[in-house]
Amino acid sequence: MRLGVLDIGSNTVHLLLVDAHPGARPVAYAEHKRSLPLIRYQDADGAITEEGQQELVGFVREAAAFAEEHRAEDMISFCTSAIRESANGAAVLDRVQAETRVHLSELTGDQEAAMTYFAVRRWQGWDAGSILNFDIGGGSFEIAYGQDELPSHALSLPLGAGRLTRDWMPEDPPSPKAVKKLRKHVEKRLEEAYAAFPRVESPVVVTATSKTFRSLARITGAAPSAAGPFVKRHLRADDLHLWVNRLAAMTIAERAELPGVSEVRAHQVFAGAIVALAAMRTFGIAQLEICPWALREGLILNRLDALMLEGHLTRDGRPGVGHVNLNTDTLLPGLSLGVR
């Protein structure tokens, strides 16, 4: 079946269409995306501005038409911290639905962390043992840990790279004083989170997802994306430490010239590097592995599992005996994960 995933993030809005069926690897068919940093479309009260709302409605309308044009049979539509934590988030979601007829489900931070972990577990397999996963978004930083298919512990912290850049380092390049204050803030929040986190049991595979971690790995020498998803990519804390100091002295334009750093994300990659290094040090991680699957893939796999259990699909992706029209634009109720 052809499944669409509409992801309204903090930096980009992205519709991905995949051809998939239960038990198989989802294969990308087409995508439609563009930069829309909603976190920068917030006013002094934390509400998404009229301009930002119009941009969002326009893209969702484009995405719905794109999915219909390419014959998507089902679509998952969701938003994350940029709307979840805005002062007028509920009103924005109502407006999107009223003007486009697309319902955007609002993922909690814990659900983001859990579904990302779920994708990592499917990618890594059972021989990975315990998994500890980090994910840095534009608005939040997710951590998940467990031994099973879903995490036993998942949490979300307001340490997204875009948020921190906007709130703590508005200058280009940032002042040493601002950098010092941000580092202390990040370290304090992570130390508090670590104190409440369970002991990480060995053997453990430490992984990272998100564009921020992929960019940081590329900066420090990992293979480019053109090498494909099956090439192992790692990020070492020692290498990252050196680059944090280099990034501090760079302008946004200079960061955009680095390998793996897009012009859209160049402004926030330094804040992301600060969070990544602090997290690795706090959890005692010398090296982590970059996982190519993340939140979108987790939601796709979760959807396929549920559809097969409900009898809507057979293992080869054909309609089952309980098949119904699946153009629902809703998220599966299975996202009530019960993680701590």
Steps between C-alpha positions, in 0.01 A plus 500: 500500500606860457514683831552871559662657805447872544749634756461857626829560679672801648723566198342326202163375386531169320269256325660163432325234292618141538403167352486250783335196647532321836832324542674689220729801496308816401626629165481873430285581197483881496521799731392861521668727754629847569654709772247647740664585834183543704703568811607826334138590421415553865422837654610629840222302669603172337208491254543408133448814295243550225777477241618169644148361505442595137828333399402185689148482356638551151747216533249256652267573209785432255590178683144368492480564126840336447393189692178476299682551170739214582219271620586469867260255665557612856663797670640568845503873574669631812672796661764527770634759743476812281119486513466294818672764711377815326253720687234460230577145389146368539355787298760446226408131474130587480572749223706250301219244517232755412686632194660178370289216650826343626509409868847546651544278803709656774775267622616541856873516567492153656325363191763657276774336704324163509415480129854601408637228728258252340649577157853464632417162656361374169814621321746362754326169574487299819872423514562864589408430862396815683464817294551859614394751234544877475309723258548877467221687326438868448287540811581205724754231587372144545664216692373141504634181652392138522555133426174429315329619182364805682708692755463460874597865546444792263516872564507830316693808608461859369854491361434515128771660288273764348343594832836539674646707217204736503487538878869496594718590201336765279835648390702383200747372603386456862685678776721291735276609788187372329670171416611452859150565633345260252747225586420532870126495430523188283729317743267573791191373318679184390641429844147525643371261234786256556438490875144379438599255225540126563837332498601410145555123486777342289523401223363826364504658156497879514339653194403843373241614251400833343655732245703674770686185597550402136650842430731480800618154399568623146694802628721271707578268209212258448400387150273732299133418452575405138681190629161357599326402826690175557841662551586514870527855632626589847546812709781509757485734799865598464450605137181685588679688780749641249224604262290667769788740558541560126130556442490759779724731297320453167231715346182341367626545144824320586314209661287465187820420307575197716429151362159371600370837623217655299442872477167449677659340807832685509370749758419227755764231450725655767228483766433142392868419543495639854203280589649191334834533679338572837273196462790271410705622795211484744418141405866401473488430125829501309347409164153454355362362175284699260176316412339586164148421623320737736154633587338479155613139451379411850153632423492317166595167657256550786220573253574191292512276806162626616337470159610139469373416847165657419475292181518796263820372336661168422876454527549579131322833538172399335163583658393245760152376586443796730616758247347846520572831332812619683511868402464597865771764555508388862762350726467151639362471853789258565715800589383485861826332589506516877874568521636662810 
